[in-house]
């Protein structure tokens, strides 16, 4: 109803031919629509004041929610045999973290995400025996202790892929080499 009344004022023009239309359009938002082949087309749809359109899901059902998972660009893409079976063929992964103050390493089961063996220079029994918690001898000690704990858990193979920011040299290489020297077969994947 209000749209029709304001539409009449716009068509007649208040205060002149175009001046009234300009004044009225700046004061009010008047959505205009037209019927085209059975579809209603809305022209000049405004953005809402709070920008709700930015936060709506695909089906516009829940405002202010974000989608957590990434959508695949190609959902019908074929997944290779290696990607499907890698977690079962090489079930244990090695994770090495080295900071300026300490060194830690762990063996994790890929399918269940449980840590099988953990060793770090922050633990009480290891930190008392080491001179420094972040040098090469500490890395070698962590590798030896982790290999012993892995053997106790009946784990003899693992795979290791360095993080994007890490290079496979220095302290990281010392930890992995110490684990290999102490009887655990580690496959290193460098991309």
N, C-alpha and C positions, 0 to 999 in steps of 0.2 A: 504494500500500500504506500509506504513512504517512498519507495523507489519510483512508483508511478507519479506521485505528486512532484517529487524533485525532477523527474524526467520532463514533466510539463514545463516547469520553470526553466529548465535548461533549453528546451526547444524554443520557448517564447523569448527567453533572454531577459534577465532582470538588469535594469540600469544600463541598457544599451545593447547593441547587437552581440558583441563578444565579451564585453567587460563583466557582465553578470555571470556568464558561464565560467569565466576564469576565477571569479571570487568564490562562486559556489563550489567549484571543483576543488579549490584549495581548502575549503572548510570541511567538506564531507567527502567520504569515499562512496562512490556510486558504482557498484559492479554492473557492467552491461553484459548482456548475453544475447545470443542469437541462435535460432534453430537452423541447423544445417543437416539435411538428410537424416532426420530423426535423432540427432545428437545435439545436446546443449553445449555450446562453446562459451566459456567465460573468458572475457578479455580483461586485461589489466588486473589480474588478481594480485592483491597486495601480499607482501610478506607479513606474517604475523609480528606483533610487537616483540615477542620474546624469541622468535626464530625457531618455533617448534618444528618446522619442516625439516630442519637440519638433524633433528634427533629422532625422527620417526623410523620405524622398521619398514621392511619392504611392503608389508601388508597394511601399514599405517594403523596398526592396532594398539601399540604401546608407545606412547610418547616418552621422551627422556630416557631411553634405554639404548645401550650400545651393544653391538654384536661382538661377542668375545672371540669366536672362532673365525678363522679365515675361510672364505669360500674358495673352492677350487676354481681356477679359471676354466678348466675343462673337466666337468664332473664325470664324463664318460671315458676319460683317459685310461689307457691300459696301464696297470701297475705290474712292473716286471717281477719275475720269479725271485730275483735277488732281494728286492724290496719287501716282498711278502714273507720270505723265509729267513731273512738275515737275523732277526731277533731270536730265532730258534736254533739256527746253525751256529751262531756265535753269541751265546746268551749273556756273557759277562763283559762289561765294559769297564775300562780303567779311567778314572777321573783324577787328574793331578792339579792341585791348586797351589801356587807359590806366590806369597806376598813378601813385602819387605821384612816382616816380622816372624813369619812361620811358614811351614810347609805341611801340606796334608794331601793324602791320596786315599782313594777308596775303590773297591770293586763292587759294582752294582749289577744285579740281575735285570736284564732289559725287559723281560715280560712282566715280572711282578714288581719291579722298581724297588726291590729291597736291597739294602747294602749288606754284602756278605762279609767283607773285611774292610776295616778302616784303620788308618794309622796317621798320626799327626804329631808335630813337635810341640803342640800345646798340651798334650796329655801329661799327667803328672809323672808317670813312670818313665817316659822318654825325655821329658824336659830336664830332669835332674841329671841325666847321664851325658847330656850334650853341652859342649862349650858354647856354641852359638846355635840358634834355632832356625837359621835361614841360609847357612852356607852349604858348600858341596858335601862335606862329611855328614851333615844332617840329612841331605837328600839321599845319600847312600844308605844311611841308617833307616830312613823311612821305607825305602825300597826293600831292604832286607826284612824288616818287621812285617810289612804288608805281605810279602811272599810267604813268610812263615804262617801268618794268620789265614792266608788263602789256602795253603796246603791243609791246615787243620779243618777247613770247611769243604774239603774235597774239590777245590777249584784249581785246575791246572792250565787253563787257557783263558785268554782275555783279548779284547780288541781295544785299541786306543786311537782316537782321532783328536788331534789338538784343537783347541778352540780357535776361533778366527783370529784373535789378537795375539795368540801364542805362537812362537817359533819353536821348532823341535831342535833345540840346542841348549847348551848350558845346564842349568839345574833340572829342567824337565827331562832332558836326555839322560842325566845322571840317575834320576829316579827310575825311569823306564829300564835303563840298562842294568841297574841293581836288581830290579824285579826279575829280569830275564836271567841274570847270572845266578839267582837263587832258586831257579827251577820252575818258573812260571813262563809259559810260552805266550808272548804278547805280540799280536799282529798290529803293526803301526800303519795307519792309513793316512797318507799325506796327500792333500788335494792340491 
